[in-house]
Amino acid sequence: MSSEVIAIDGPAGSGKIYGRARRCPALGWTFLDTGAMYRAVTCEALSRGVDVADEEAMGDLAASATITTLPRVSVNGRDVEDEIRSEPVNAAVSIVAANPLVRQSMVARQREIAAAHDTGTVVEGRDITTVVFPNATLKVFLTASLEERSRRRGDEGGASVERRDHADSTRETSPLRQAPDALVLDTTGRLVEDVVEEIVACLKSITSN
């Protein structure tokens, strides 16, 4: 099994999945959107009427949930691809993602998914370079201006993006932060293809040494 991982972190709307399919065609690697996993758990909680602030109840829900992200996001066999970026989920997902019991389950699964692929895995999220895969082959931290990130988020709006930025960077468990050895890329005004090309070039430089 391959342990090759490109770990990508960054705030909401920084360009981690914006404008591209859930694969890395330049490499042929599998793509894992960890944010979609937390959103799937949030969808399931909202559909069941579970209080997302109930730490133990959410921990139990996350531990028992069956989640897939490809080709579409589903939880317990229910397709939630079209629900995961709805306003109710946007409003609740930061609470769910800050739950240490939920994160414990999700991190274990993320590592299992990456280990299960013969090809490498591109993994994106908030704590991927610092917690989930601290020894990743390549670490990348993407950023962009608030205006650009708000535009990419469409109806979510700048206030919601700022709120999530604050929640993600100040939570006690696995906060969003830049790994000191990460490649930092500002994606403001850049084409997705150009960003991917730079990441691939950096990976090739690392693996050829």
C-alpha positions as CSV (number, residue, x, y, z in Angstrom):
1,M,0.0,0.0,0.0
2,S,1.2,3.5,-0.8
3,S,1.7,6.0,2.0
4,E,2.2,8.9,-0.4
5,V,0.1,11.8,0.7
6,I,-0.2,15.4,-0.4
7,A,-1.7,17.2,2.6
8,I,-3.6,20.5,1.9
9,D,-4.9,22.9,4.5
10,G,-6.4,26.3,4.4
11,P,-9.3,28.4,5.4
12,A,-12.8,28.3,3.9
13,G,-12.8,29.2,0.2
14,S,-9.0,29.2,-0.2
15,G,-9.3,27.0,-3.3
16,K,-8.8,23.5,-1.9
17,I,-11.7,22.1,-4.1
18,Y,-13.0,25.1,-5.8
19,G,-13.4,24.7,-9.6
20,R,-12.1,21.2,-9.9
21,A,-13.2,17.6,-9.7
22,R,-12.6,15.5,-6.6
23,R,-9.5,13.9,-8.1
24,C,-6.0,15.1,-8.9
25,P,-5.8,14.2,-12.7
26,A,-2.3,15.6,-13.0
27,L,-1.2,12.7,-10.7
28,G,-3.9,10.1,-11.0
29,W,-4.1,10.1,-7.2
30,T,-7.3,9.7,-5.2
31,F,-8.8,12.8,-3.7
32,L,-10.2,13.0,-0.2
33,D,-12.3,16.0,0.9
34,T,-12.3,15.7,4.7
35,G,-14.5,18.7,5.1
36,A,-17.2,16.8,3.3
37,M,-16.9,14.1,5.9
38,Y,-17.7,16.5,8.7
39,R,-20.5,18.0,6.7
40,A,-22.0,14.6,6.1
41,V,-22.0,14.0,9.9
42,T,-23.7,17.3,10.3
43,C,-26.3,16.5,7.7
44,E,-27.0,13.2,9.5
45,A,-27.4,14.9,12.9
46,L,-29.7,17.6,11.5
47,S,-31.9,15.0,9.7
48,R,-32.2,13.0,13.0
49,G,-32.8,16.0,15.2
50,V,-29.6,15.4,17.2
51,D,-28.3,18.4,19.0
52,V,-24.9,19.2,17.3
53,A,-23.7,20.7,20.6
54,D,-24.2,17.4,22.4
55,E,-20.6,16.1,22.5
56,E,-21.3,12.5,23.4
57,A,-24.4,12.1,21.1
58,M,-22.4,13.5,18.2
59,G,-19.4,11.3,19.0
60,D,-21.7,8.2,18.9
61,L,-23.3,9.3,15.7
62,A,-19.9,9.9,14.0
63,A,-18.5,6.6,15.2
64,S,-21.4,4.6,13.8
65,A,-21.9,6.6,10.5
66,T,-20.9,5.1,7.2
67,I,-19.5,7.9,5.0
68,T,-18.3,8.0,1.4
69,T,-17.1,11.0,-0.5
70,L,-16.7,9.6,-4.0
71,P,-18.2,9.7,-6.5
72,R,-20.7,11.7,-4.4
73,V,-21.0,12.4,-0.7
74,S,-23.2,10.0,1.2
75,V,-23.9,9.1,4.8
76,N,-25.5,5.8,5.9
77,G,-26.4,5.2,2.3
78,R,-28.2,8.5,1.8
79,D,-26.8,10.9,-0.9
80,V,-26.2,14.3,0.8
81,E,-24.1,15.8,-2.0
82,D,-26.6,18.6,-2.6
83,E,-27.2,19.2,1.2
84,I,-23.7,19.6,2.6
85,R,-23.3,23.2,1.6
86,S,-26.8,24.3,2.6
87,E,-27.2,27.2,5.1
88,P,-28.2,24.9,8.0
89,V,-25.0,22.8,7.5
90,N,-22.9,25.9,7.1
91,A,-24.2,27.2,10.4
92,A,-23.6,24.0,12.3
93,V,-20.5,22.3,10.8
94,S,-17.9,24.3,12.8
95,I,-19.6,23.1,16.0
96,V,-19.4,19.5,14.8
97,A,-15.9,19.8,13.6
98,A,-14.7,21.2,16.9
99,N,-16.0,18.1,18.8
100,P,-13.0,16.0,19.8
101,L,-15.0,12.7,19.7
102,V,-16.1,13.4,16.2
103,R,-12.6,14.4,15.1
104,Q,-11.2,11.2,16.7
105,S,-13.5,9.1,14.5
106,M,-12.9,11.1,11.3
107,V,-9.1,11.2,11.7
108,A,-8.9,7.4,12.1
109,R,-11.0,7.0,9.0
110,Q,-9.0,9.5,6.9
111,R,-5.8,7.6,7.7
112,E,-7.5,4.3,6.8
113,I,-8.7,5.7,3.5
114,A,-5.2,7.0,2.5
115,A,-3.6,3.7,3.5
116,A,-6.0,1.7,1.4
117,H,-5.0,3.2,-1.9
118,D,-2.2,1.8,-4.1
119,T,-1.9,5.2,-5.7
120,G,-1.2,8.3,-3.5
121,T,-3.9,10.4,-1.9
122,V,-4.5,14.1,-2.0
123,V,-6.1,15.0,1.3
124,E,-7.5,18.4,2.1
125,G,-9.0,20.0,5.3
126,R,-8.0,22.1,8.2
127,D,-5.7,19.9,10.3
128,I,-4.3,17.6,7.6
129,T,-0.7,18.9,7.6
130,T,-0.5,19.3,11.4
131,V,-2.5,16.4,12.9
132,V,-3.8,13.8,10.4
133,F,-0.7,13.5,8.2
134,P,2.2,15.3,9.9
135,N,4.7,13.3,7.9
136,A,3.0,13.8,4.5
137,T,5.1,13.7,1.4
138,L,4.2,17.3,0.7
139,K,2.4,19.8,2.8
140,V,0.5,22.7,1.3
141,F,-1.2,25.7,2.9
142,L,-3.6,27.5,0.6
143,T,-4.9,31.0,1.3
144,A,-6.7,33.8,-0.5
145,S,-8.1,37.2,0.2
146,L,-11.4,37.3,2.1
147,E,-13.1,38.9,-0.9
148,E,-12.0,36.1,-3.2
149,R,-12.9,33.4,-0.7
150,S,-16.4,35.0,-0.1
151,R,-16.9,35.1,-3.9
152,R,-16.1,31.4,-4.2
153,R,-18.5,30.5,-1.5
154,G,-21.4,32.2,-3.3
155,D,-24.5,32.5,-1.2
156,E,-22.6,31.8,2.0
157,G,-21.4,35.3,2.2
158,G,-18.3,37.0,3.8
159,A,-19.7,37.1,7.3
160,S,-20.2,33.4,7.3
161,V,-16.7,32.8,5.9
162,E,-15.2,35.0,8.6
163,R,-17.2,33.3,11.3
164,R,-16.0,29.9,10.2
165,D,-12.4,31.2,9.9
166,H,-12.6,32.3,13.6
167,A,-14.2,29.0,14.7
168,D,-11.7,26.8,12.9
169,S,-8.6,28.7,14.0
170,T,-9.6,29.1,17.7
171,R,-11.1,25.7,18.6
172,E,-9.2,23.7,21.2
173,T,-9.1,20.5,19.2
174,S,-7.0,20.5,16.0
175,P,-7.3,24.2,15.1
176,L,-6.5,25.4,11.6
177,R,-2.9,26.6,11.5
178,Q,-0.1,26.7,9.0
179,A,2.5,23.9,9.4
180,P,6.0,25.5,9.5
181,D,7.2,23.3,6.7
182,A,4.2,23.8,4.4
183,L,4.4,25.2,0.9
184,V,2.3,28.4,1.1
185,L,0.3,29.4,-2.0
186,D,-1.9,32.5,-2.3
187,T,-4.7,31.4,-4.8
188,T,-6.2,34.9,-5.2
189,G,-6.9,35.5,-8.9
190,R,-5.1,32.3,-9.9
191,L,-6.4,29.6,-12.1
192,V,-6.9,26.2,-10.4
193,E,-4.8,24.6,-13.1
194,D,-1.9,26.9,-12.3
195,V,-2.1,26.1,-8.6
196,V,-2.2,22.3,-9.3
197,E,0.7,22.6,-11.6
198,E,2.8,24.3,-9.0
199,I,1.9,21.7,-6.4
200,V,2.8,18.9,-8.8
201,A,6.1,20.5,-9.7
202,C,7.0,20.8,-6.0
203,L,6.1,17.2,-5.4
204,K,8.3,16.0,-8.3
205,S,11.1,18.1,-6.9
206,I,10.8,16.4,-3.5
207,T,10.4,12.9,-4.7
208,S,13.3,13.1,-7.2
209,N,15.8,14.0,-4.5
